[in-house]
């Protein structure tokens, strides 16, 4: 006879009971988040057009350096999808004076590493090291940016890596739904190109890699951000030494899309799939426009937080999904709003019905002051928390630079969040989240879900 089992069950029952009681008790109200205070910044400009922003921050003897270049997937031709990513991969493979191993060892000796990231609008080359090595890191990043060797021997390996990434990515239903959604919003623009073909990647040549770099990288498109503890005169001298004499290069490419603002519908068939992945949304205003912060509040209340209305409805109350979310995704002078959810196949139509119901309800029924206050506390608090690190401040400064915003966007953000009223939330939802012109992409079992979503498949 197992005498331990009844005792274990008793203890577990007590824990459950205590947990349930704790859940029913309202937690004490937290303090109102304070305004975000951006440390003093210093900006320098080189004759070749490169700019640098320096920020003394924190007490830990470390420094983050990020070089942000206005080049990314936006600069690709229709036959070059992921070429920018391959260029970023090749830049990690060494410079004219260092191999990839030597680059990694040099960064490691400083207490850090080098990262290269490629996005729609920006390519970033960055590192985070001990303060005493800050100037050496700038020199190392400058070498990576200015003098990539593009070793021919590494090209096939890196292309094969990308082919494998492509194959894996295309097995994920969320990626397939996102691709269909982007194609509806941006049918004739680089922002709408998510995946290349395998043949496209395999066909990239070293000459294409070098040409893309030569045509797109240069000082005019580059901003250097330095955040942390460092010797300011020595850091400024290191930046000038690392980047003086670099070619100016072209001005940033401006190719602002005209996203489709009309109803669209696509199903990507996955026979037998137990779940459907939903992407539903539309173009909205971008960070350079006046209502943007108000729309961020509206999004957080509608679907962009754990306590949001859509999440409460289809996760907590209905149990249709585990982790739905809504977002405002931005690029240069462009943004879209989308609700994304993985739902059980048999409730695909029901989940969509509830999503649209919550959009309509917010448009017609402003939130209570209490509900809105909770969302404002969440949004303001996470904003301040996200900016309480060197990397967070660096990312925010890069965001300001890309979107042409001034520092008061950061310093007044919390005030602007709390200034939004319930009536404004409802008005913004009515103005910007029009269900009749939303695009809807679903990855799932067409046979099972098509009858459920017939009302959304209208032309």
N, C-alpha and C positions, 0 to 999 in steps of 0.2 A: 504494500500500500504506500502511495506517495503522499507523505504528510506535508511536504513543502508546497505542493500545488495549491491547496486551499488557502494557505497563508499568503502565497504570492498573489492569488486572485483578490484576496482581501485588501492587500496593500495597493494593488493596481486600482481597485474600485475606489479606494480612498483618494488616490491621486486624481482619478477622473472626476470625483465629486468636488474636490477642492478646486480643480481646474475649471470645472463648469461654473462654480460659484464665483471664481475670479473673473471669468469672462463676462458674467452678468453685471459685475460692479463697474460703474463708469470710472475710468482712470482719471486721476487728477489732471486739471487743465495745465498744459505747459505754458511757459512764458512766450510772449510774442517775439518772434525772431528779430534780431537787430538788423539794421541796414548793413549791407556789405560795404566795407571800406577798402577801396583799392589803394595799395601802397603807392607812394610817389613813383612816377615813371620818368625815365629819361629817354628821349629818342634822338638818334644820330642818323645822319644821311651821308652816304658816300657819293663821290662824284659820278660813279657809274650807275647810280639810281638805286642801289641797295639801301634799305633802311634797317635800323635795329632799335628795339625797345628793351631797355634795361630796368629791372624792378628788384630792389632789395627786399627780401621777404624771409621771415622766419628766423629761428635761432640755431637750427641744425646746420652744421657746416657742409652743406651740399648745394649744388646748383644745377638747374635744368636749362638746357639750351635746345631750342628748336628752330630749324631753318624751314620756313614754309614758302614753297614756290607755287605760283599760280599756274599750275599745269596738272592735268589729270585726264580722266576719261573723256572730259569735254573736248579735248584736243585730238581725239582719235577720229579717223575717217570711218565710214561704215564698214570698210573691209579690214579695220584694225582693232576690233574690240579686244581689250585686254593688252594691247601693245604697251600702253602706259604702265601697266602692272609688270609686264616683262622687263621694261626698262628699269623699273625700281628693283626688281630681282637682280638684274645684271649689275646695278650700281653697288650691291653688297659684295660683289665678287672681287673687289680690289680696285686700286688706283694705279697710276703709272709708276708709283714708287712703293706701293705696298700690296701684298697679296691679301686675300680675304682673311686668311689666318692671322696675318700681321695686324690687320685692322681690328680684329676681335681681341687679339692679345693686347694691343695698345689701349683699347677701351677698358678691358678688364683690369689693366694695371692702374687705371684711374678710379677703380671701384664702380664701374658701370658697363654699359654696352651701347651699341648703336642700333637704332631702329629706323626703318624706312617704311613709310605708309603712303599708299596711293588711293585717292578718292576721286569723286567726280570733278572737283575744282582744284584740289591741292595735292601736291606731293610734299611730304614732310620727312626731314632727316633730323633725328634728334638723339639726345642722350642725357643721362642724369648721373653726375659724378661728384666726388668729394670736391669741396670748394677750392682746395689747393691745386686741383687739376683743371679748373674751369677754362683757363686760357688754352691749355693743351687740347681740351675737347673741342673748342672753337676751331683750332688749327686742323684737327682731325676731320671735323664735319666739313670744313672748307675744302679739304683735299678730296673727300668723297664727292662733293658737289661739283667741283671744278675739274677734277682730273680722273674720271672713271676710265678704267682700262678696257672694259667690255671684252673680257677674254673669250675668244671664239670657242675654246675647249669646253666652256661651261654652258653654251647656248642650248644644246640638245637636251642636256639634263634638266635645265630649268623649264624648257618647253614641255618636256615629259611630265614634270611636276605640275605644271599648269593644266595639262590634259587630264591628269588624275584628279586635280581639284575640280575641273569642269564636270567630270563623270560623277563625282561624289555630290557636287552641288545640284546636279540635275536629278538626283534621286530623292531630294528633299521637297516635299509638297509645298512648304512655305516659299521656297525659292521659285518654284514653278508658278505659284499664284502671284507672287511679286512681279515676275517677269511679264505675265499677262496683263497685270495692272499697269505697269510702267508703259507697256506698248500702247495701251489705250490712252494714257495721259499724254505721252510724248512720242507719237508715231513717227515723226520725221526729225527727231532731235537726238543727240548723243545721250541725253539723260534717259531715253527710252530703251537703250541698248544694254541689256544685262549680261547676256552670255554670248560668247562667240561660238562658232562651230569648231569641232575638233580639227577639221582641215585648215581652218583659219590659223589656229595656234601653231599647228605643225608647219605651216608655210612661212611663218615669220623668219626673216633673215637677219644676219648681223648688220647688214647695211640699213635695214629698216630701223633697227634699234638705235644705231648711231645717228641716223637722220632725224629720228624723233627727238633725241636728246639735243642735237645741234639746233634744231628749229624751235625748241620750246624752252630750254633752260638758259638762264642768264640773270644778271644782277637786278634788272628793272622789275622782274617778276618775284623777287625774293625779299622776304622779311626775316630777320633774325630776332628771336625772343630769348632773353636771358632772365631767369627768375631764381632767386635764392640768395645765398650769402657769397659775396665775391668782392674783390678789389676792383672798384669801378674804373679808375684810370687804366689799370692793367687790362681789364676786360675790353674796354673801348679800343685800346691799342691792339689787342689780339684780333678783334673783329676787322679792324682796318688792314692789318697785316694779312689776314686770311683771305680777304675778299677784294682789296684794292687791286685793280688790274684785271679783274674778271670781266669778260665781255658783257656789255649792257644787255644784249639780247632783245627780243621783241617786247612790246607792251603786252599786258595780259589780254588774252582773247576774250572778247565780249560776244557771247552768243546766247542771248536771253531767249528762252523758249516761249512759245505761245501754247500752253497746255490746253488740251481739249476739255471744254466745260460743257459736256453733254452726257446723257446716259449711255453707258457702255456695259456690255455683258459678255463674259467668257467663262466656259468651263474647260478645265484641263483634265482629261479623263485619266483616272487611275482605277481600273476595274478591281472591284473587291475591297477597296480601301475602307477601313473601319471608321475613318474620320474624314471630315472635309475641312480644308483650310480656306478661310474667307479673307479676302481683301476688299474692303469697300471704302470709297473716299472720293475726293475731288481736289482740284487746285484751290489754294487759299492764299491770303496775303503773306508776304515775306517779312523778314526781320526789319527791313528798312521802312516799313509802313506803320502808321500811327497806332492802329488797333492790335498790333501783333501781341503785346503782352496781355492784353485783355483776352485775346483768343487762346493764349496759353492757359489762362485761368479757366476759360470755358472748356477747353479740351481736358484739363485735369479733372474737372467736375463730371464731365460726360463719360469719359472712358480711360483717361490717362493716369489714373491712380487706383490703388487697391480699394479705396472707398468710393470709387466713382459709380455713377448710376448704371451704366451698362454692365460693369463687372459685378455689381451687387445683384443685378437682375439675372444675367445668364450664367453666372458662376455660383453665387451664394443661394439664390432663390430657386433657380431652375435646374442647376447642375448640368448644364449643357456642355460646359468647357471648364478647363482648369485655370488657364492663364490668358484671358483676353486682354487686349490693351488697345488704346488709341494713341496716335502720335501726330505731331506736326514735324515733318521732315523737310529740311531746308537745303537749298543750294544757292548759288549766287543769283539774287533777284528772282527767286523762285521758291515755292513751297507747296506741299500738299498735306491734307489731313486724311488719315486713314484709320479705320478700326480693323484690327487683325485678330482672328480667333481660330483655334482648332476645335471643332465641335464634332460630336458623334454624328455619323452619317444620317441616322434616322431623325435627327432634329435640325438638320441644316436649314430647312425652310422656317422652322419655328424660331431658331436663333436669329435669323435675319429679320423676322417680324418684330422680335423684341428689340433688336438694335435700332431699327427705324422708329419703333414706338418711343424709345427713350429720346431720340433726336427730336421728334415731334413734340414730346411732352416738355422738353426743356425750352423749346421755342414758344410754347404757349403758357407755361407755368414757371415763372422765375423761381430759383431756389430760395429756400428760407435763409435768413441772415446767419443762422447757426450752421447750416450745411455749407454755405459759402465760406464762412470763417474757417471751418475745418480744412477745406481745400486750400485756402490762402495760407494757413499756417504750414501745411504740407509743402506747398510749392515754394514759399519763401524760405522755409527751413532747409529744404534740400538744395536750393540754390546757394545759400551761404555755406552749407556743408561741402558741396561739390567744389567750391572755390577756396577751400581751406588747405590747399596743398600747392606745391610748386607746379605740378602738372595741371591742376585745375585752373590756376591763374594763366598759365601759358596757353591753354586751350581757349580760354575766354578772350584773351588778347588777340589770338588768331581769328576768332569769330568776329570780333569788332573790325579787324582789318579787312577781312573778306567782304563783310557786308557794309563797309563804309560807315560804321557807327562810332560815336564818340564815347568817351569813358563814362559819361553820365548814364548811359544805358545800364552799366553795371551798378554804379553807385545809387541810382534811383530805382533800380529794379524792384526791390522789396516795397518801397512806397507805392509804386505803380500797381503792384499786385494787390495791395490792400485798398487801393482807391477804386477798384472795380466793384460795382454795385450789382445786386441780384438782377435788377432790370437790364443792366448792360450785358450781363451774361446771356440772358434770354434774347436780347436784341442782336448780339453777335452771332448766336447760334442761328437765328432767323436769317441774318444777312449772309453768312458765309457757309453754312452747312445745309445746303438745299438738296434734299434727298432726290428730287426728280432729275438732277443732273449728275448724280454720282455714278462712278464706274464701279462695277462689281466683277471680281475675278474669284473663281472657286476651283480649287483642286480637289478632286474626289471621284467617286464612282458615279459616272454620268447617269447610268441606268437607274440608280437608286435616288439620286438627288434631283434630276431634271423635273420630275412631276411636282416636287416640293417647291421649286423656285420658278415655276412657269410664269408667275406674275411679274418677275423681275427680268425676264428674257425678252421683253418687248423691244422693238427696233429703236 
